[in-house]
Amino acid sequence: MINLLLVSLSGFLTGLSFNFTFCAFLVWFSLLPFLYTINKNNSRENLFSGLIFGFTYYLTAILWIGNVTKLGLVLLICYLCLYTIIFSQAARFFLRKNFAIITIPALWVLLEFIKENVWCGFGWANLGYSQYKNLYLIQTADLFGVKLISFFIVMVNVLLLEFILKRKFLLRKIVFVALILSASLSYSFLKLGNLKESHSIGLSLIQPNIPQELKWEESSQGDIIEKLENLTLKTKKNSLVIFPEAAWPLVLCDLNVSILDDFVKNSEKDILIGAITSEDGNFYNAALLFEKSGSLQGIYRKMRLVPFGEYVPLRNFLNFVSVINSIGDTSRGAELKVFSYENKKFCVLICFEDIFPLFVADSSGKADFLVNITNDAWFSGEPEASQHLGIMVFRAIENRISIARCANTGISGWVSYRGDIHSLKSENEEVFVDGALSFNLPLNEKRSLYNKWKDIFVLFCILSLAVVLIPRKNNG
């Protein structure tokens, strides 16, 4: 019973660190009860410990998914628990070997990498994301990504465990961890002092804050278009006006595209707008760039779709399951689109495409800045909106690229290549607000080491685990 309480507490505190920024410090010791239990238990008991920890961890961190689909929440958490179960089994072995202060964090990071890249991919609530407001620690993400921050977090937890267990060479390990964290802090201070703006570009964001239940009601289409028109009047004239994901209230097709053309022409502004398009019998979640004349300059069709939200994985086996949107199954876009505005290139990330580090790194390598259009109205505000923003902070730092975000409901604004956050607010509210925000987005010409080498740090983690696994020859 005590072990069950320890593991549950560990999962709860770890999940809580993602829900409130003032709780972000918890993650630096919240894994300790879980690690202590792993070290104490046998393999069969750890199977159960991994399940309980994973369930409480992810239930606390992503409970908001239940606002959309309770069944989907349960299925997703059960899937994510596979990784904490694997960790609990493997960590028991590495805790009994030398260099656990390296191998346990390496194991965790490897599992985070697999979790965000296999099958549908879901890297939400990876440990490092909890620290998105700690700018003087996380600048090292431009070297090895957010996973380096996850590595630091687990390393501190392992050090605390070894302090409790009174392992030998503890002083050396304390000095080792202190030196690494000091080096990270020093790098952050130096980096923040040396980063320089090379150019800027004028952008305007519109957050209409349309309730989800009204977005696709035919009777609401006229009112929504009128609201978009009125908000457009509040934007700066010589700027690219950006609307959120699926902002246009009609499914765009040849029969009604003239309505959008007229909307753009009447605005007399360059416009980037999210819309659902119907093309050859397929639906796409798309972003369309128009010149103020109404001329369509390009279209990006979303490539990373939301499982069960936009499509159903394994559709041949799950043909009885419907997607939660009101349109139906959405098709995947075929290629990345690089847009051009004022002689600057940019790529669009739609919805949760910004949670995929490798995908964003590829986009950043082709662009001067990024735009994320999204709709977080599905999830009833916090903590999902801040969690999503925190992920984008790391994408900006990892690649040293500024990112503008435009949400229907959520947090609209921009994150600089330094990780600074600037958001649209009204009376200190920034999620359920409607309004417009015009600004000059600072640009940085130089991309990062991470942008070039991506997740090479994962290779270090694999090698660290391999060194311990290689059997040693006995002399004599």
SEMAR-639972 format. One line per field, with one value per residue (C-alpha): residue in three letters; x, y, z. Coordinates in Angstrom, 1 decimal. Layout:
N
seke = c(Ala|...) $
east = c(X|...) $
north = c(Y|...) $
up = c(Z|...) $
***
This chain:
476
seke = c(Met|Ile|Asn|Leu|Leu|Leu|Val|Ser|Leu|Ser|Gly|Phe|Leu|Thr|Gly|Leu|Ser|Phe|Asn|Phe|Thr|Phe|Cys|Ala|Phe|Leu|Val|Trp|Phe|Ser|Leu|Leu|Pro|Phe|Leu|Tyr|Thr|Ile|Asn|Lys|Asn|Asn|Ser|Arg|Glu|Asn|Leu|Phe|Ser|Gly|Leu|Ile|Phe|Gly|Phe|Thr|Tyr|Tyr|Leu|Thr|Ala|Ile|Leu|Trp|Ile|Gly|Asn|Val|Thr|Lys|Leu|Gly|Leu|Val|Leu|Leu|Ile|Cys|Tyr|Leu|Cys|Leu|Tyr|Thr|Ile|Ile|Phe|Ser|Gln|Ala|Ala|Arg|Phe|Phe|Leu|Arg|Lys|Asn|Phe|Ala|Ile|Ile|Thr|Ile|Pro|Ala|Leu|Trp|Val|Leu|Leu|Glu|Phe|Ile|Lys|Glu|Asn|Val|Trp|Cys|Gly|Phe|Gly|Trp|Ala|Asn|Leu|Gly|Tyr|Ser|Gln|Tyr|Lys|Asn|Leu|Tyr|Leu|Ile|Gln|Thr|Ala|Asp|Leu|Phe|Gly|Val|Lys|Leu|Ile|Ser|Phe|Phe|Ile|Val|Met|Val|Asn|Val|Leu|Leu|Leu|Glu|Phe|Ile|Leu|Lys|Arg|Lys|Phe|Leu|Leu|Arg|Lys|Ile|Val|Phe|Val|Ala|Leu|Ile|Leu|Ser|Ala|Ser|Leu|Ser|Tyr|Ser|Phe|Leu|Lys|Leu|Gly|Asn|Leu|Lys|Glu|Ser|His|Ser|Ile|Gly|Leu|Ser|Leu|Ile|Gln|Pro|Asn|Ile|Pro|Gln|Glu|Leu|Lys|Trp|Glu|Glu|Ser|Ser|Gln|Gly|Asp|Ile|Ile|Glu|Lys|Leu|Glu|Asn|Leu|Thr|Leu|Lys|Thr|Lys|Lys|Asn|Ser|Leu|Val|Ile|Phe|Pro|Glu|Ala|Ala|Trp|Pro|Leu|Val|Leu|Cys|Asp|Leu|Asn|Val|Ser|Ile|Leu|Asp|Asp|Phe|Val|Lys|Asn|Ser|Glu|Lys|Asp|Ile|Leu|Ile|Gly|Ala|Ile|Thr|Ser|Glu|Asp|Gly|Asn|Phe|Tyr|Asn|Ala|Ala|Leu|Leu|Phe|Glu|Lys|Ser|Gly|Ser|Leu|Gln|Gly|Ile|Tyr|Arg|Lys|Met|Arg|Leu|Val|Pro|Phe|Gly|Glu|Tyr|Val|Pro|Leu|Arg|Asn|Phe|Leu|Asn|Phe|Val|Ser|Val|Ile|Asn|Ser|Ile|Gly|Asp|Thr|Ser|Arg|Gly|Ala|Glu|Leu|Lys|Val|Phe|Ser|Tyr|Glu|Asn|Lys|Lys|Phe|Cys|Val|Leu|Ile|Cys|Phe|Glu|Asp|Ile|Phe|Pro|Leu|Phe|Val|Ala|Asp|Ser|Ser|Gly|Lys|Ala|Asp|Phe|Leu|Val|Asn|Ile|Thr|Asn|Asp|Ala|Trp|Phe|Ser|Gly|Glu|Pro|Glu|Ala|Ser|Gln|His|Leu|Gly|Ile|Met|Val|Phe|Arg|Ala|Ile|Glu|Asn|Arg|Ile|Ser|Ile|Ala|Arg|Cys|Ala|Asn|Thr|Gly|Ile|Ser|Gly|Trp|Val|Ser|Tyr|Arg|Gly|Asp|Ile|His|Ser|Leu|Lys|Ser|Glu|Asn|Glu|Glu|Val|Phe|Val|Asp|Gly|Ala|Leu|Ser|Phe|Asn|Leu|Pro|Leu|Asn|Glu|Lys|Arg|Ser|Leu|Tyr|Asn|Lys|Trp|Lys|Asp|Ile|Phe|Val|Leu|Phe|Cys|Ile|Leu|Ser|Leu|Ala|Val|Val|Leu|Ile|Pro|Arg|Lys|Asn|Asn|Gly) $
east = c(0.0|2.8|4.5|1.2|0.8|4.4|4.0|0.7|2.1|5.1|2.8|0.5|3.3|5.0|1.7|0.9|4.2|2.6|-0.7|0.5|3.8|4.3|4.4|7.1|9.7|8.0|9.4|12.9|12.1|8.7|10.3|12.0|9.3|8.9|12.6|12.8|10.0|11.6|14.8|13.1|10.6|11.0|10.2|6.6|5.9|7.5|5.2|2.3|4.3|5.0|1.3|0.2|2.8|2.1|-1.7|-1.5|1.1|-0.7|-4.2|-3.1|-1.2|-3.7|-7.0|-8.3|-8.5|-11.6|-13.4|-13.4|-13.4|-13.3|-12.8|-9.9|-8.4|-8.4|-7.1|-4.3|-3.3|-3.2|-0.9|1.4|1.6|3.5|6.5|6.4|6.1|9.1|11.0|10.2|11.5|14.7|15.5|15.6|18.5|20.4|19.9|22.0|24.8|27.5|26.7|23.0|23.2|23.8|22.0|18.6|18.2|19.4|16.8|14.0|15.1|15.3|11.7|10.5|12.1|10.4|7.0|7.0|8.1|6.5|3.1|1.0|3.6|2.6|5.4|3.0|4.0|7.6|9.4|11.4|8.3|7.4|10.4|9.4|9.4|12.8|14.7|18.0|18.1|16.6|18.7|20.8|17.9|19.5|22.2|20.4|16.7|14.1|15.3|18.5|16.3|14.4|17.9|18.8|15.5|15.9|19.6|18.7|16.0|18.6|21.0|18.4|17.7|21.4|21.5|18.7|20.3|23.7|25.6|29.4|31.0|28.1|30.2|31.7|28.2|27.0|29.9|29.3|25.6|26.4|29.0|26.6|23.8|26.2|27.5|23.9|23.1|26.3|25.6|22.1|23.3|25.9|23.5|20.8|23.4|24.7|21.6|20.9|17.9|18.8|15.5|11.8|8.5|5.1|2.4|-1.1|-3.0|-6.8|-8.3|-12.1|-12.9|-15.8|-17.3|-16.7|-20.4|-21.1|-18.2|-19.9|-23.5|-24.9|-27.0|-23.8|-21.8|-22.8|-22.2|-18.7|-17.7|-18.9|-16.9|-13.8|-14.3|-14.7|-11.5|-9.6|-10.3|-8.3|-5.1|-2.2|-2.5|0.9|1.1|0.3|-3.1|-3.2|-6.4|-6.5|-7.0|-10.3|-11.2|-13.3|-16.8|-17.5|-16.0|-14.1|-14.9|-15.3|-18.9|-18.3|-14.6|-15.8|-17.1|-13.6|-12.2|-14.6|-13.7|-9.9|-10.5|-12.7|-10.1|-7.4|-4.8|-2.5|-4.2|-3.2|-6.3|-7.1|-9.9|-11.2|-11.0|-12.9|-10.8|-11.7|-13.8|-11.2|-11.2|-8.0|-7.1|-5.4|-3.7|-4.2|-2.1|-3.8|-2.6|-4.8|-5.9|-7.6|-5.0|-4.2|-0.4|-0.2|-1.9|-0.5|-2.4|-1.8|0.6|0.5|-3.1|-4.7|-5.6|-9.3|-9.7|-9.0|-8.6|-8.9|-5.7|-6.0|-9.3|-9.7|-9.9|-11.7|-14.3|-17.0|-15.2|-16.0|-13.7|-14.8|-14.9|-18.1|-16.5|-15.4|-12.1|-9.4|-6.8|-3.1|-1.2|1.6|4.3|5.6|4.8|7.2|5.3|6.8|5.9|7.9|10.9|10.9|10.1|7.8|6.1|2.8|2.3|-1.4|-2.8|-0.4|2.2|4.5|4.8|7.0|10.6|11.9|9.1|9.5|13.3|12.8|10.4|12.7|15.6|13.6|12.1|12.9|10.0|7.1|3.4|1.3|-2.5|-4.5|-7.9|-7.7|-11.4|-11.9|-10.2|-11.9|-8.9|-6.3|-4.1|-4.0|-3.5|-0.4|1.0|0.7|2.4|5.2|5.9|6.2|8.7|11.1|10.6|11.6|14.7|15.7|15.9|16.5|13.5|10.6|7.1|3.8|0.7|-2.8|-5.6|-9.3|-9.5|-6.3|-3.1|-2.3|0.9|4.5|7.6|11.0|14.0|15.1|12.0|10.4|6.6|4.3|0.6|-2.8|-4.5|-7.7|-8.0|-5.3|-7.2|-5.4|-7.4|-11.1|-10.6|-11.3|-9.2|-6.4|-2.7|-0.2|3.6|6.9|8.3|12.0|14.0|17.2|19.3|21.4|19.8|21.0|23.2|20.0|18.4|21.4|21.9|18.4|18.1|21.7|21.6|19.5|22.4|24.5|21.8|21.8|25.6|25.5|23.1|25.0|28.3|26.7|25.1|28.3|29.6|33.0|35.8|37.0|40.7|42.2) $
north = c(0.0|2.4|1.7|2.4|5.7|6.7|5.9|7.7|10.8|10.7|10.6|13.3|15.8|15.2|15.8|18.8|20.5|21.0|22.5|25.5|27.4|28.0|24.1|23.7|23.2|20.0|17.9|18.3|15.9|14.4|11.3|10.4|8.3|6.4|5.7|4.7|2.2|0.8|0.2|-1.5|-3.7|-6.8|-7.0|-8.0|-5.3|-2.7|-3.6|-2.4|0.6|1.7|1.5|3.5|6.1|6.6|6.7|9.3|11.3|11.6|11.8|14.8|16.4|15.9|15.5|18.3|15.8|14.4|17.6|16.3|12.5|10.6|7.3|8.8|10.1|6.6|4.9|7.5|7.2|3.4|3.7|6.2|3.9|1.4|3.8|4.2|0.4|-0.1|2.5|0.9|-2.5|-1.2|1.4|-1.4|-2.9|0.3|1.5|-1.5|-0.7|2.0|5.4|5.4|9.2|9.1|5.9|6.6|10.0|8.5|5.8|8.4|10.6|7.6|6.7|10.3|10.3|7.0|8.2|11.3|9.6|6.1|5.5|8.7|10.4|12.2|14.1|16.2|16.5|15.4|16.5|19.4|21.3|22.0|24.5|26.7|29.9|29.2|31.1|31.1|27.3|26.2|28.1|24.9|23.5|25.1|22.6|19.3|20.2|19.9|16.4|17.8|19.6|16.3|14.7|17.3|16.8|13.0|13.4|15.6|13.1|10.2|12.3|12.7|9.0|8.2|10.7|8.7|5.4|6.7|5.4|5.8|8.6|10.8|13.9|13.3|13.0|16.1|18.0|16.5|17.5|21.0|21.5|20.5|22.7|25.6|25.2|25.2|28.4|30.0|29.1|30.6|33.9|34.2|33.2|35.6|38.4|37.7|37.0|39.8|40.8|40.9|42.1|42.3|41.9|43.4|40.9|41.1|38.4|38.0|35.9|35.7|33.5|31.7|29.0|25.5|24.7|27.6|27.3|25.1|26.1|27.3|29.9|31.4|31.8|35.3|36.5|34.9|36.5|39.8|39.4|38.6|41.7|43.9|42.5|43.0|46.7|46.8|45.5|47.5|48.3|47.3|43.9|40.3|39.6|36.1|34.2|31.0|27.4|26.8|30.4|30.5|29.2|27.5|24.4|25.9|24.6|25.9|26.8|29.3|30.4|33.7|34.7|34.4|36.2|39.1|39.1|39.4|42.2|44.2|44.0|45.5|43.6|40.5|37.6|34.2|32.3|28.7|26.9|23.4|22.8|20.2|18.9|16.0|14.4|14.9|17.3|19.1|21.3|24.1|27.5|29.9|33.0|35.8|39.1|42.1|41.9|38.5|36.5|33.2|32.9|29.4|26.8|24.4|21.3|20.0|17.0|15.8|15.0|14.6|10.9|10.5|14.3|14.4|10.8|7.3|5.3|1.7|2.7|-0.8|-2.2|0.7|1.4|1.7|4.8|8.3|11.3|14.0|16.9|17.7|17.3|13.7|12.1|14.6|13.8|14.3|17.0|15.7|18.3|21.2|24.6|27.6|30.9|34.3|37.7|40.9|38.9|36.7|33.0|31.3|28.0|27.3|24.8|23.9|22.9|20.6|20.2|22.3|19.4|17.5|18.7|17.1|18.4|21.9|21.7|20.8|23.7|26.1|25.2|26.5|29.7|33.0|32.7|30.3|30.8|28.5|28.6|26.7|26.3|25.4|26.0|22.2|21.9|24.6|26.8|26.1|24.2|23.0|26.5|27.2|23.7|24.2|27.6|26.1|23.6|26.4|28.2|25.2|25.0|28.7|28.2|24.9|26.4|30.0|31.1|33.4|31.9|33.8|32.0|32.7|30.9|30.9|30.4|30.0|32.1|34.2|36.2|35.4|33.8|35.2|33.2|33.9|32.3|35.5|35.3|38.2|37.5|39.1|40.1|41.8|42.7|40.1|37.4|35.7|32.6|33.5|36.8|38.3|41.0|41.9|42.3|44.0|43.9|43.6|40.1|40.0|37.7|35.9|34.8|32.1|28.7|26.6|23.5|21.6|22.7|21.2|18.0|17.5|14.8|13.7|13.8|10.7|8.9|9.8|8.4|5.1|4.8|5.5|2.6|0.4|0.9|-0.4|-3.3|-4.5|-7.5|-7.0|-9.6|-10.9|-10.7|-13.9) $
up = c(0.0|0.9|-2.5|-4.3|-2.5|-3.3|-7.0|-7.2|-5.5|-7.8|-10.9|-9.6|-8.7|-12.1|-14.0|-11.8|-12.8|-16.3|-15.1|-13.2|-13.9|-10.2|-9.8|-12.5|-9.8|-8.6|-11.5|-10.1|-7.3|-8.2|-9.8|-6.6|-5.0|-8.3|-8.6|-5.0|-5.5|-8.7|-6.9|-4.0|-5.9|-8.0|-11.7|-11.3|-8.8|-11.0|-13.8|-11.6|-10.4|-14.0|-14.8|-11.8|-12.2|-15.9|-15.3|-12.6|-14.4|-17.7|-16.2|-14.3|-17.2|-20.0|-18.3|-20.6|-23.5|-21.7|-22.6|-26.2|-25.8|-22.6|-24.4|-26.3|-23.1|-21.5|-24.6|-25.0|-21.4|-21.6|-24.6|-22.8|-19.8|-22.0|-21.9|-18.1|-17.7|-20.0|-18.0|-14.7|-15.9|-17.5|-14.8|-12.2|-14.0|-14.6|-11.0|-9.9|-12.3|-12.3|-13.8|-13.0|-12.9|-16.6|-17.8|-16.0|-17.7|-21.0|-20.7|-20.1|-23.0|-25.4|-24.4|-24.9|-28.4|-29.3|-27.9|-30.1|-33.3|-33.5|-34.8|-34.5|-32.2|-29.0|-27.2|-25.1|-21.4|-22.0|-18.8|-20.3|-21.4|-17.8|-17.7|-20.6|-18.5|-17.0|-19.8|-17.9|-17.9|-21.2|-23.7|-24.1|-26.0|-29.1|-28.8|-28.1|-27.9|-25.1|-24.4|-22.8|-20.2|-19.6|-19.1|-16.5|-14.6|-14.4|-13.4|-10.4|-9.4|-9.5|-7.5|-4.8|-4.8|-4.4|-1.5|0.2|-0.5|0.6|-2.4|-2.5|-4.5|-3.6|-3.3|-6.7|-8.2|-6.5|-8.0|-11.4|-11.4|-10.1|-12.8|-15.6|-14.3|-13.8|-17.3|-18.6|-16.7|-17.9|-21.5|-21.2|-19.8|-22.5|-25.3|-24.2|-24.1|-27.6|-29.6|-32.0|-34.2|-37.9|-39.3|-38.4|-40.3|-39.7|-38.8|-37.4|-35.6|-35.2|-32.4|-33.0|-30.0|-31.8|-29.5|-30.9|-31.0|-33.3|-35.7|-38.2|-37.6|-40.9|-39.1|-37.6|-40.8|-41.6|-38.0|-38.0|-41.3|-40.1|-36.9|-38.9|-41.1|-38.0|-36.4|-39.6|-39.4|-36.2|-37.8|-39.0|-42.7|-44.0|-42.3|-43.1|-41.3|-39.9|-39.0|-37.0|-38.0|-39.8|-39.2|-42.4|-41.5|-44.8|-46.2|-49.1|-52.6|-56.1|-55.4|-52.6|-53.0|-54.4|-51.0|-49.6|-52.6|-51.9|-48.2|-49.0|-51.6|-49.2|-46.5|-48.8|-46.9|-47.4|-45.6|-44.3|-43.2|-42.1|-43.8|-44.4|-48.2|-50.2|-53.2|-55.4|-52.7|-49.9|-47.0|-46.0|-43.0|-44.9|-44.7|-47.7|-48.4|-50.4|-51.7|-51.0|-54.6|-53.8|-55.7|-54.1|-53.5|-52.1|-50.0|-47.3|-46.4|-42.9|-42.9|-39.2|-38.4|-35.0|-34.3|-33.8|-34.2|-37.9|-38.8|-37.3|-37.1|-38.4|-40.1|-41.6|-38.1|-36.5|-39.1|-36.4|-34.9|-36.0|-35.8|-33.4|-35.8|-37.7|-41.2|-41.2|-42.0|-43.1|-45.7|-45.1|-47.1|-49.4|-48.9|-46.9|-48.4|-48.1|-48.4|-49.2|-47.8|-48.1|-49.4|-46.3|-46.3|-43.8|-43.1|-41.4|-38.6|-38.2|-34.8|-33.0|-35.7|-33.5|-31.0|-33.4|-33.0|-36.2|-38.3|-37.0|-37.5|-41.1|-41.6|-39.8|-42.0|-45.0|-43.5|-41.9|-39.4|-38.6|-38.1|-36.0|-36.5|-34.1|-32.3|-28.7|-28.1|-28.0|-24.6|-22.5|-21.9|-19.3|-18.7|-22.3|-23.7|-21.6|-22.2|-26.0|-25.7|-23.6|-26.4|-28.9|-26.7|-27.1|-30.8|-31.1|-28.9|-30.5|-33.9|-33.0|-35.0|-34.1|-34.2|-34.4|-33.1|-34.0|-32.1|-32.5|-28.7|-26.9|-26.5|-29.5|-29.8|-30.6|-29.2|-30.2|-31.1|-27.5|-26.0|-24.9|-24.9|-26.1|-26.1|-26.9|-23.6|-22.5|-18.8|-18.0|-19.8|-22.8|-23.6|-24.0|-25.7|-29.1|-30.6|-32.9|-32.3|-34.6|-34.0|-35.7|-35.4|-34.8|-37.1|-36.6|-39.6|-37.9|-37.1|-34.3|-33.8|-33.0|-36.3|-38.2|-36.2|-34.8|-32.1|-32.2|-28.3|-28.5|-30.0|-27.0|-24.8|-26.7|-26.5|-22.8|-22.3|-24.6|-22.7|-19.5|-21.3|-22.9|-20.8|-19.4|-19.4|-16.1|-15.7|-14.4) $
***
